[in-house]
Amino acid sequence: MNTEFISALPADIVLVAVTKNHTSDTIAEVARAGIGHIAENRVQEAKHKLEEVGKCGLTWHLIGHLQTNKVRAAVGIFDVIESVDSIRLMKVLNEEAARINKVQDILLQLNLTQEPQKTGFSEEDYREAVALLPEFANLRVCGLMVIAKDVDDPEQTRPVFRRAKEIFLQLQRMYPVEVLSMGMTNDYRVAIEEGSTEIRLGRALFGERDYSIKY
Ligand SMILES: *Cc1c(COP(=O)(O)O)cnc(C)c1O
């Protein structure tokens, strides 16, 4: 695990270690390195790892698209669900959280790049979702999550991050939100410059993912 660059990060940036497609041991390793957060993109994989190594005292984030039939498991596992991308999902999450008497921390995922293959709210649907938040007593919105386009020149991601920050500041006038989750291995420096509060790093910490690791 490469931790050399971590000390160069601004102290107020939350680092989330993306452990998808790595073994359960990696999660224990993250905990030993003093990083407080891990993220997984598949509920099944997270469940398997949780059974193997436990929570390791870490905050667990879900960053992949969540199907409504996996909501029960997800609410049982994750402290923060970052990939909330539809009103239907918000309803189901709220019901499940209410059932087990939990207030589920969530981020609303924005799709600002209009890539059809990508999940996340369009700006229009996002506004509708925000308007409905008061109806979901068992969801606590903590902020926004954004995935930029994967491009060779990270400079190209700047406008998307800048727009996300504007939307985040608007949301802050309505809710006490503190998390703007943007920035991955390729683009985290630009994301930080544009006001990210949380970066999600996989390859920068662990090198390339091992896609033969399947649970
Ligand atoms: C995989 C993933 C990451 C980490 O990507 P790296 O390029 O390995 O840093 C971050 N966020 C999301 C939503 C991901 O799916």
The ligand as an SDF file (V2000), in Angstrom:
LIG
                    3D

 15 15  0  0  0  0  0  0  0  0999 V2000
  -13.5370    2.7080   -8.2670 C   0  0  0  0  0  0  0  0  0  0  0  0
  -14.0370    4.0190   -7.7770 C   0  0  0  0  0  0  0  0  0  0  0  0
  -13.1710    4.9590   -7.2010 C   0  0  0  0  0  0  0  0  0  0  0  0
  -11.6590    4.7710   -7.1030 C   0  0  0  0  0  0  0  0  0  0  0  0
  -11.0940    4.8950   -8.3620 O   0  0  0  0  0  0  0  0  0  0  0  0
   -9.4800    4.9860   -8.5390 P   0  0  0  0  0  0  0  0  0  0  0  0
   -9.3390    5.4720   -9.9150 O   0  0  0  0  0  0  0  0  0  0  0  0
   -8.9680    3.6160   -8.3240 O   0  0  0  0  0  0  0  0  0  0  0  0
   -8.9890    5.9410   -7.5180 O   0  0  0  0  0  0  0  0  0  0  0  0
  -13.7290    6.1330   -6.7150 C   0  0  0  0  0  0  0  0  0  0  0  0
  -15.0520    6.3730   -6.7900 N   0  0  0  0  0  0  0  0  0  0  0  0
  -15.9160    5.5070   -7.3510 C   0  0  0  0  0  0  0  0  0  0  0  0
  -17.3620    5.8410   -7.4080 C   0  0  0  0  0  0  0  0  0  0  0  0
  -15.4420    4.3030   -7.8700 C   0  0  0  0  0  0  0  0  0  0  0  0
  -16.3000    3.4390   -8.4440 O   0  0  0  0  0  0  0  0  0  0  0  0
  1  2  1  0
  2  3  1  0
  2 14  2  0
  3  4  1  0
  3 10  2  0
  4  5  1  0
  5  6  1  0
  6  7  2  0
  6  8  1  0
  6  9  1  0
 10 11  1  0
 11 12  2  0
 12 13  1  0
 12 14  1  0
 14 15  1  0
M  END
$$$$
